[in-house]
């Protein structure tokens, strides 16, 4: 809880630095899936990423966002359930989806799930140790990357959270630092 509050305070003050560099998406998702298998050993965890997807971002902070989503999915997915990571290019963006086969987010709570300390199921969150800060931190980190996060399917069984980041062409990614400042100055992806 203290670590989460410190991260939010740093994000609020603009003191949390995003060290942007070209990041290949497939290995990022593979790492998140491996961590998810440790969190939910009885779940069916899968990864599907289109080849050659790159984004500009801070690899450690993007891993943090994915681990927040993985932790949430692991808390609500029943034994034998499914947690899936996927990524695809959509226009100028890369969309990363994290889906689970838990109970889902009720439509009446969808607008509030990214608020600090909000928990849709207070009893279960408290029993599982949730403080209601993870999705708020994920949202702030995505905004710091010039990206976005959204719930794709309110009111249905299972939850799918979508991260949207500006796509980086593989040729530009090979240029490394030369492209970093150029891409950072480019417009953020559409929300």
C-alpha positions as CSV (number, residue, x, y, z in Angstrom):
1,X,0.0,0.0,0.0
2,X,2.8,2.4,0.9
3,X,4.6,1.6,-2.3
4,X,1.4,2.2,-4.3
5,X,0.8,5.5,-2.6
6,X,4.3,6.7,-3.2
7,X,4.0,5.8,-6.9
8,X,0.8,7.8,-7.2
9,X,2.3,10.7,-5.4
10,X,5.3,10.7,-7.8
11,X,2.9,10.5,-10.8
12,X,0.8,13.4,-9.4
13,X,3.9,15.5,-9.0
14,X,5.4,14.5,-12.4
15,X,8.4,13.2,-10.5
16,X,8.1,9.6,-11.8
17,X,10.3,9.5,-14.9
18,X,9.4,7.5,-17.9
19,X,12.6,6.3,-19.6
20,X,11.3,5.8,-23.1
21,X,13.0,3.4,-25.5
22,X,11.8,1.1,-28.3
23,X,10.2,-1.9,-26.7
24,X,9.2,-5.1,-28.5
25,X,5.7,-6.1,-27.4
26,X,5.9,-10.0,-27.7
27,X,8.7,-10.4,-25.0
28,X,6.9,-7.9,-22.8
29,X,3.7,-10.1,-22.9
30,X,5.7,-13.3,-22.5
31,X,7.2,-12.0,-19.3
32,X,3.8,-10.9,-18.0
33,X,2.4,-14.3,-18.8
34,X,5.2,-16.0,-16.9
35,X,4.5,-13.9,-13.9
36,X,0.8,-14.6,-14.2
37,X,1.4,-18.3,-14.2
38,X,3.1,-17.9,-10.8
39,X,0.2,-15.8,-9.5
40,X,-2.5,-18.2,-10.9
41,X,-0.9,-21.6,-11.3
42,X,-4.3,-23.3,-11.9
43,X,-5.3,-20.8,-14.7
44,X,-4.8,-21.4,-18.4
45,X,-2.5,-18.5,-19.4
46,X,-2.0,-17.7,-23.1
47,X,-0.2,-15.1,-25.2
48,X,-1.0,-14.1,-28.7
49,X,0.9,-11.2,-30.2
50,X,1.2,-10.2,-33.9
51,X,4.8,-10.4,-34.9
52,X,7.0,-7.3,-35.2
53,X,5.0,-5.0,-32.8
54,X,7.1,-2.3,-31.1
55,X,6.1,0.6,-28.9
56,X,8.0,3.5,-27.4
57,X,7.9,3.2,-23.6
58,X,9.7,2.5,-20.4
59,X,10.0,-1.3,-20.3
60,X,9.9,-1.4,-16.5
61,X,6.8,0.8,-16.2
62,X,5.0,-1.1,-19.0
63,X,5.8,-4.4,-17.1
64,X,4.4,-2.8,-14.0
65,X,1.1,-2.0,-15.8
66,X,0.9,-5.5,-17.1
67,X,1.6,-7.0,-13.7
68,X,-1.1,-4.9,-12.1
69,X,-3.6,-6.3,-14.7
70,X,-2.2,-9.8,-14.3
71,X,-2.6,-9.6,-10.5
72,X,-6.2,-8.4,-10.8
73,X,-7.0,-11.2,-13.3
74,X,-5.3,-13.8,-11.1
75,X,-7.4,-12.6,-8.1
76,X,-10.8,-13.1,-9.9
77,X,-10.1,-16.0,-12.2
78,X,-11.3,-19.3,-10.9
79,X,-9.1,-22.5,-10.9
80,X,-9.1,-23.8,-14.5
81,X,-10.2,-20.3,-15.8
82,X,-8.5,-18.4,-18.6
83,X,-6.2,-15.3,-18.6
84,X,-5.1,-14.1,-22.0
85,X,-2.6,-11.5,-23.2
86,X,-2.9,-10.4,-26.8
87,X,-1.5,-7.5,-28.9
88,X,-2.3,-6.2,-32.4
89,X,-1.7,-3.2,-34.5
90,X,-4.7,-0.9,-34.9
91,X,-3.8,2.0,-37.2
92,X,-1.1,4.1,-35.5
93,X,-1.5,2.3,-32.2
94,X,-0.7,-1.0,-30.7
95,X,-3.5,-2.4,-28.6
96,X,-2.6,-4.8,-25.8
97,X,-5.5,-6.7,-24.2
98,X,-5.5,-8.6,-20.9
99,X,-8.6,-10.8,-20.6
100,X,-9.8,-13.1,-17.8
101,X,-12.7,-15.5,-17.2
102,X,-13.7,-14.0,-13.8
103,X,-17.1,-12.5,-13.0
104,X,-16.4,-9.3,-15.0
105,X,-17.0,-5.7,-14.0
106,X,-20.6,-4.7,-13.5
107,X,-21.7,-1.9,-16.0
108,X,-22.6,0.4,-13.1
109,X,-18.9,0.3,-11.8
110,X,-17.2,0.6,-15.2
111,X,-16.8,4.4,-15.0
112,X,-15.2,4.2,-11.6
113,X,-12.7,1.3,-11.8
114,X,-9.7,3.6,-12.4
115,X,-10.5,5.8,-9.4
116,X,-8.2,5.5,-6.4
117,X,-9.4,3.2,-3.7
118,X,-12.5,2.0,-5.7
119,X,-13.2,-1.7,-5.5
120,X,-16.2,-3.1,-7.3
121,X,-16.4,-6.1,-4.9
122,X,-15.3,-4.6,-1.6
123,X,-15.5,-7.9,0.4
124,X,-13.5,-10.0,-2.1
125,X,-10.9,-7.2,-2.6
126,X,-10.4,-6.8,1.1
127,X,-10.0,-10.6,1.6
128,X,-7.5,-10.8,-1.3
129,X,-5.5,-7.8,0.0
130,X,-6.5,-5.3,-2.7
131,X,-6.4,-1.6,-1.8
132,X,-8.1,-0.3,-4.9
133,X,-5.0,1.5,-6.2
134,X,-3.7,-0.8,-8.9
135,X,-5.9,0.3,-11.8
136,X,-5.4,3.9,-10.8
137,X,-1.6,3.5,-11.0
138,X,-2.0,1.6,-14.3
139,X,-4.0,4.5,-15.8
140,X,-1.6,7.1,-14.6
141,X,1.4,5.2,-16.1
142,X,-0.4,4.8,-19.4
143,X,-1.1,8.6,-19.5
144,X,2.5,9.2,-18.7
145,X,3.4,7.1,-21.8
146,X,0.9,9.2,-23.9
147,X,-1.3,6.1,-24.0
148,X,-4.6,5.0,-22.6
149,X,-6.3,2.1,-20.7
150,X,-10.0,1.2,-20.9
151,X,-12.4,-1.6,-20.0
152,X,-13.6,-3.1,-23.2
153,X,-16.6,-5.1,-21.9
154,X,-18.5,-3.7,-18.9
155,X,-21.4,-5.8,-17.6
156,X,-20.3,-9.1,-19.2
157,X,-18.7,-12.2,-17.7
158,X,-14.9,-11.9,-17.7
159,X,-13.0,-8.6,-18.0
160,X,-10.9,-7.3,-20.9
161,X,-8.7,-4.3,-20.3
162,X,-7.2,-2.7,-23.3
163,X,-3.9,-0.7,-23.3
164,X,-3.3,1.6,-26.3
165,X,0.2,2.9,-27.1
166,X,1.6,4.6,-30.1
167,X,3.1,2.0,-32.5
168,X,6.7,2.2,-33.5
169,X,7.7,0.7,-36.8
170,X,10.3,-2.1,-36.6
171,X,12.7,-0.1,-38.9
172,X,12.5,2.9,-36.6
173,X,12.9,0.7,-33.5
174,X,16.2,-0.5,-34.9
175,X,17.5,3.1,-34.8
176,X,17.1,3.1,-31.0
177,X,18.0,6.4,-29.4
178,X,17.8,8.3,-32.7
179,X,14.1,7.7,-32.9
180,X,13.3,8.2,-29.2
181,X,13.1,12.0,-29.1
182,X,11.3,12.1,-32.5
183,X,8.6,9.7,-31.3
184,X,8.2,11.3,-27.9
185,X,7.5,14.6,-29.6
186,X,4.8,13.0,-31.9
187,X,1.2,13.2,-31.0
188,X,-0.2,10.8,-28.5
189,X,-2.5,8.0,-29.7
190,X,-6.2,8.7,-30.1
191,X,-8.2,7.9,-27.0
